[in-house]
Amino acid sequence: MPQPVRISLDAMGGDAGPEVVVPGAALALERHPGMRFLIVGNEAVVRPILARFPALEAAVELRHAELTVAMDEKPSQALRSGRWKSSMWMAIQAVRDGEADACVSAGNTGALMAMSKVCLKTMAHIERPAIAAIWPTTRGESVVLDVGATIGADAAHLVDMAVMGAAMARIVFDLPRPTVGLLNVGTEEVKGVEIVREASRMLREQDIPGLTYHGFVEGDDLGRGTVDVVVTEGFTGNIALKTAEGTAKQIGEYLRSAMSRTLMARIGYLFARSAFDALRDKMDPRKVNGGVFLGLEGVVVKSHGGTDALGFASAIDMAHDMAQHHLMQTIRDMLEQTSTAGSS
């Protein structure tokens, strides 16, 4: 009988801390009844909230942490000031020590990445981790990375991200050979900066097992779902992510304003309500909340700091799937195949 997936949670991370983390865990447990949690945080604060959810309480080990990493704290400061006693560090450490299969935090992104790198270390042959997000498209969903872990990249790092993103897509989308594209200013091979063109050449020449290299993709291909995996460096990826989130909110505001402007518009809304509900559900960022830190010796998922319980549950779902389907081993296998393909 398979062992239950164990998830460690930083209860104090995010804008609302345990008031979102605990209900989010309760929702995730309903979807995955065999899951177990290690919740790390201020016991005096977390325990009363946990008591509201008896089914969850039976599946939880609560571990006290003295410190909380502030949302505006600099990564270097978070690493120096009592990191060993913070809920964030202790949740990551549980993965390192084999007490949890994955960690989820809605806390400070920079601090979470810095602590994860120090505590878990990066995988062999991976210089820098990346944050991979699930991106809604007109065809379904895509994996996009890097959405903010590091600024800048050389060609080898872009190739590594292509491999890691493809490994994640194989798990999330159940695809034997996900298609991978490099984000560029045009689809022609002569366009873009030299680093991106060099990465494209490497991906074509190596013919890496486990992925199909599509070529360059442009910004509008993100929404179209032209490829299963879109690769770019963290500066561009983070801007693209924030632009998409802002555009979704803008469209939502436009629709609300238009539907309430006149009596006829309000009547029309009543007739088309089911269609608008479906659109709202499709555009709901909570359904795809959770960025996976790829390239570490352990699974860490970053939830949006301002999400609610439903959004945090989605981040836990992501961590559960990555652990259950052995993301780490899939990445290792693909990196080994990439090394073999590159040397042949």
C-alpha positions as CSV (number, residue, x, y, z in Angstrom):
1,M,0.0,0.0,0.0
2,P,1.5,3.4,-1.0
3,Q,2.6,5.8,1.8
4,P,0.4,8.9,2.2
5,V,1.8,12.1,0.8
6,R,3.1,14.4,3.6
7,I,3.0,18.1,3.2
8,S,4.7,20.7,5.5
9,L,2.9,24.1,5.7
10,D,4.3,27.4,6.8
11,A,1.3,28.5,8.8
12,M,2.5,32.0,9.4
13,G,3.3,33.0,5.7
14,G,1.1,35.2,3.6
15,D,-1.1,38.2,4.3
16,A,-3.6,36.3,6.6
17,G,-1.3,33.5,7.9
18,P,-3.1,30.6,9.6
19,E,-6.6,32.0,8.9
20,V,-6.0,31.0,5.3
21,V,-3.5,28.2,5.6
22,V,-5.6,26.0,8.0
23,P,-8.9,26.3,6.1
24,G,-6.9,25.7,2.8
25,A,-5.4,22.5,4.2
26,A,-8.9,21.4,5.2
27,L,-10.1,21.9,1.7
28,A,-7.1,20.0,0.2
29,L,-7.7,17.1,2.7
30,E,-11.2,16.7,1.3
31,R,-9.7,16.3,-2.2
32,H,-6.9,14.0,-1.0
33,P,-8.2,12.2,2.1
34,G,-5.1,10.2,2.7
35,M,-2.8,13.2,2.9
36,R,-1.0,14.1,6.1
37,F,0.3,17.6,7.2
38,L,3.0,19.0,9.3
39,I,1.8,22.5,10.2
40,V,4.5,24.8,11.5
41,G,3.7,28.1,13.3
42,N,2.9,29.8,16.5
43,E,1.0,27.1,18.4
44,A,-1.0,29.6,20.5
45,V,-2.4,31.2,17.3
46,V,-2.7,28.1,15.1
47,R,-4.3,25.6,17.6
48,P,-7.6,27.4,18.1
49,I,-8.1,27.7,14.3
50,L,-7.2,24.1,13.8
51,A,-9.8,23.1,16.4
52,R,-12.5,24.3,14.0
53,F,-11.6,21.5,11.6
54,P,-11.7,18.1,13.4
55,A,-11.0,16.0,10.3
56,L,-7.9,18.1,9.5
57,E,-6.8,18.1,13.1
58,A,-6.6,14.3,13.1
59,A,-4.3,14.4,10.0
60,V,-2.0,17.1,11.4
61,E,1.2,17.3,13.5
62,L,1.5,20.8,14.8
63,R,5.0,22.1,15.5
64,H,5.7,25.3,17.3
65,A,7.8,28.0,15.7
66,E,9.0,31.1,17.6
67,L,9.6,33.4,14.6
68,T,7.7,34.6,11.5
69,V,9.5,35.9,8.4
70,A,7.9,39.3,7.5
71,M,6.5,39.7,4.0
72,D,8.8,42.8,3.4
73,E,11.9,41.3,5.0
74,K,15.0,41.1,2.8
75,P,16.2,37.5,2.0
76,S,19.6,38.2,3.5
77,Q,18.0,39.5,6.7
78,A,15.7,36.5,6.9
79,L,18.6,34.2,6.7
80,R,20.6,36.0,9.4
81,S,17.9,36.8,12.0
82,G,17.0,33.5,13.7
83,R,16.2,31.6,10.6
84,W,16.4,28.2,12.4
85,K,13.4,29.2,14.6
86,S,11.1,30.6,11.8
87,S,8.1,28.7,10.6
88,M,9.3,29.1,7.0
89,W,12.7,27.5,7.7
90,M,11.3,24.7,9.8
91,A,8.7,23.8,7.1
92,I,11.5,23.6,4.5
93,Q,13.7,21.7,6.9
94,A,11.1,19.0,7.3
95,V,11.5,18.2,3.5
96,R,15.2,18.1,3.9
97,D,15.0,15.7,6.9
98,G,12.5,13.4,5.2
99,E,9.6,14.3,7.5
100,A,7.6,15.8,4.6
101,D,7.5,15.1,0.8
102,A,6.8,18.8,-0.1
103,C,6.6,22.2,1.5
104,V,4.0,25.0,0.8
105,S,4.4,28.6,1.9
106,A,2.5,31.8,1.1
107,G,5.3,33.8,2.7
108,N,8.0,36.2,1.4
109,T,9.1,34.9,-2.1
110,G,12.7,36.0,-1.8
111,A,13.2,34.7,1.6
112,L,11.5,31.4,0.7
113,M,13.8,30.9,-2.3
114,A,17.0,31.9,-0.3
115,M,16.1,29.5,2.6
116,S,15.2,26.7,0.2
117,K,18.5,27.0,-1.6
118,V,20.5,27.1,1.6
119,C,18.5,24.3,3.3
120,L,17.8,21.9,0.4
121,K,20.6,22.8,-2.0
122,T,20.3,22.8,-5.8
123,M,20.3,19.6,-7.8
124,A,23.5,18.4,-9.5
125,H,24.3,20.4,-12.7
126,I,21.7,23.0,-11.9
127,E,23.2,26.4,-11.1
128,R,20.0,28.3,-10.3
129,P,16.5,27.2,-9.5
130,A,13.4,28.5,-11.3
131,I,9.8,29.2,-10.4
132,A,7.3,27.4,-12.6
133,A,3.7,28.4,-12.8
134,I,0.6,27.0,-14.4
135,W,-0.8,29.4,-17.1
136,P,-4.4,29.2,-18.2
137,T,-4.7,29.2,-22.0
138,T,-7.5,29.0,-24.6
139,R,-6.5,25.3,-25.2
140,G,-6.2,24.4,-21.5
141,E,-3.0,25.1,-19.5
142,S,0.7,25.5,-20.0
143,V,3.8,25.6,-17.7
144,V,5.7,28.9,-17.7
145,L,9.1,29.4,-16.2
146,D,11.0,31.3,-14.8
147,V,8.4,33.7,-13.3
148,G,10.7,35.4,-10.9
149,A,13.3,33.3,-9.2
150,T,16.4,34.8,-10.8
151,I,17.1,37.8,-13.1
152,G,18.9,37.0,-16.4
153,A,20.0,33.6,-17.8
154,D,22.6,32.1,-20.1
155,A,21.9,29.6,-22.8
156,A,22.7,26.6,-20.6
157,H,20.3,27.8,-17.9
158,L,17.5,28.2,-20.4
159,V,18.1,24.6,-21.6
160,D,18.0,23.4,-18.0
161,M,14.7,25.2,-17.5
162,A,13.3,23.6,-20.6
163,V,14.2,20.2,-19.2
164,M,12.7,20.9,-15.8
165,G,9.6,22.5,-17.2
166,A,9.0,19.5,-19.4
167,A,9.4,17.2,-16.5
168,M,6.7,19.2,-14.6
169,A,4.5,19.2,-17.7
170,R,4.8,15.4,-18.0
171,I,3.4,15.1,-14.5
172,V,0.7,17.8,-14.6
173,F,-0.6,17.2,-18.1
174,D,0.3,13.5,-18.4
175,L,2.2,14.0,-21.6
176,P,5.1,11.7,-22.7
177,R,6.8,14.5,-24.8
178,P,5.6,18.0,-23.9
179,T,6.2,20.7,-26.5
180,V,8.6,23.4,-25.4
181,G,9.1,27.0,-26.7
182,L,11.5,29.8,-25.9
183,L,9.8,33.2,-25.4
184,N,11.2,35.6,-27.9
185,V,10.4,38.8,-29.8
186,G,9.6,36.8,-33.0
187,T,9.4,33.3,-34.2
188,E,12.2,33.6,-36.8
189,E,15.5,32.0,-35.9
190,V,17.4,35.2,-36.6
191,K,15.4,37.3,-34.1
192,G,16.2,37.9,-30.4
193,V,19.3,38.2,-28.3
194,E,22.3,35.9,-28.8
195,I,21.6,34.0,-25.5
196,V,18.1,32.9,-26.6
197,R,19.3,32.0,-30.1
198,E,22.1,29.9,-28.6
199,A,19.7,28.1,-26.3
200,S,17.5,27.4,-29.3
201,R,20.4,25.9,-31.2
202,M,21.3,23.7,-28.3
203,L,17.8,22.4,-27.9
204,R,17.5,21.6,-31.6
205,E,20.9,19.9,-31.8
206,Q,20.6,17.8,-28.6
207,D,17.1,16.4,-29.4
208,I,16.5,15.8,-25.7
209,P,14.4,12.7,-24.9
210,G,11.2,13.5,-23.0
211,L,10.4,16.8,-24.8
212,T,9.7,18.2,-28.3
213,Y,11.3,21.5,-29.0
214,H,8.9,23.7,-30.9
215,G,11.1,26.8,-31.4
216,F,10.5,30.4,-30.5
217,V,7.1,31.6,-29.3
218,E,5.9,35.2,-28.8
219,G,3.9,36.9,-26.0
220,D,0.5,36.2,-27.6
221,D,1.3,32.5,-27.7
222,L,1.2,32.4,-23.9
223,G,-2.6,32.8,-23.9
224,R,-3.1,30.7,-27.0
225,G,-1.4,27.7,-25.5
226,T,0.8,27.2,-28.5
227,V,3.2,25.0,-26.5
228,D,3.0,23.0,-23.3
229,V,6.0,24.7,-21.7
230,V,7.2,28.3,-22.2
231,V,10.7,29.1,-21.1
232,T,12.1,32.6,-20.4
233,E,14.3,34.2,-17.8
234,G,12.9,35.5,-14.5
235,F,12.7,39.3,-15.3
236,T,10.7,38.8,-18.4
237,G,8.6,35.9,-16.9
238,N,7.6,37.9,-13.8
239,I,6.5,40.9,-15.9
240,A,4.5,38.6,-18.2
241,L,2.8,37.0,-15.1
242,K,1.9,40.3,-13.5
243,T,0.7,41.7,-16.8
244,A,-1.6,38.7,-17.3
245,E,-2.9,38.9,-13.8
246,G,-3.6,42.6,-14.2
247,T,-5.3,42.1,-17.6
248,A,-7.6,39.5,-16.1
249,K,-8.7,41.9,-13.3
250,Q,-9.1,44.7,-15.9
251,I,-11.4,42.5,-18.0
252,G,-13.4,41.5,-15.0
253,E,-13.9,45.2,-14.0
254,Y,-14.9,46.0,-17.6
255,L,-17.5,43.2,-17.6
256,R,-18.9,44.2,-14.2
257,S,-19.2,47.8,-15.3
258,A,-20.8,47.0,-18.6
259,M,-23.4,44.6,-17.1
260,S,-24.6,47.1,-14.5
261,R,-24.7,50.2,-16.8
262,T,-28.3,50.0,-18.0
263,L,-31.5,48.1,-17.2
264,M,-31.2,46.2,-20.5
265,A,-27.6,45.2,-19.7
266,R,-28.7,43.9,-16.3
267,I,-31.5,41.9,-18.0
268,G,-29.1,40.6,-20.5
269,Y,-26.8,39.5,-17.8
270,L,-29.5,37.4,-16.2
271,F,-30.0,35.5,-19.4
272,A,-26.3,35.0,-19.9
273,R,-25.4,34.4,-16.3
274,S,-24.3,30.8,-16.7
275,A,-21.9,31.9,-19.5
276,F,-20.4,34.7,-17.3
277,D,-20.1,32.3,-14.4
278,A,-18.1,29.9,-16.6
279,L,-15.9,32.8,-17.7
280,R,-15.3,33.9,-14.1
281,D,-14.4,30.3,-13.1
282,K,-12.0,30.0,-16.1
283,M,-10.3,33.3,-15.2
284,D,-10.2,32.6,-11.4
285,P,-6.4,32.9,-10.5
286,R,-7.1,30.8,-7.3
287,K,-7.6,27.7,-9.5
288,V,-4.0,27.8,-10.7
289,N,-2.3,29.3,-7.6
290,G,1.1,27.9,-6.7
291,G,4.6,28.3,-8.2
292,V,6.9,25.3,-8.0
293,F,10.6,25.9,-7.2
294,L,12.4,23.7,-9.7
295,G,16.0,22.7,-9.5
296,L,16.1,22.1,-5.7
297,E,16.7,18.8,-3.9
298,G,13.2,18.9,-2.6
299,V,9.7,20.1,-3.6
300,V,8.8,23.6,-2.5
301,V,5.6,25.4,-3.7
302,K,5.1,29.1,-3.3
303,S,1.5,30.3,-2.9
304,H,0.4,33.8,-3.6
305,G,0.5,35.8,-0.4
306,G,-2.8,37.4,-0.8
307,T,-4.8,34.3,-1.8
308,D,-7.7,32.8,0.2
309,A,-8.4,29.3,1.4
310,L,-9.4,28.0,-2.0
311,G,-6.2,29.4,-3.6
312,F,-4.0,28.0,-0.8
313,A,-5.7,24.6,-1.3
314,S,-4.7,24.8,-5.0
315,A,-1.1,25.3,-4.0
316,I,-1.3,22.2,-1.7
317,D,-2.9,20.3,-4.6
318,M,0.1,21.2,-6.7
319,A,2.6,20.1,-4.0
320,H,0.6,16.8,-3.6
321,D,0.8,16.0,-7.3
322,M,4.5,16.9,-7.6
323,A,5.3,14.6,-4.6
324,Q,3.0,11.8,-5.6
325,H,4.3,11.6,-9.1
326,H,8.0,11.9,-8.1
327,L,8.9,15.2,-9.7
328,M,12.4,15.1,-8.4
329,Q,13.2,11.7,-10.0
330,T,11.6,12.7,-13.2
331,I,13.8,15.8,-13.4
332,R,16.9,13.8,-12.5
333,D,16.1,11.2,-15.2
334,M,15.6,13.9,-17.8
335,L,18.8,15.8,-16.9
336,E,20.7,12.5,-17.1
337,Q,19.2,11.9,-20.6
338,T,20.1,15.5,-21.6
339,S,23.7,15.0,-20.5
340,T,23.9,11.8,-22.5
341,A,22.3,13.4,-25.6
342,G,24.6,16.4,-25.3
343,S,27.8,14.2,-25.2
344,S,26.8,11.9,-28.0
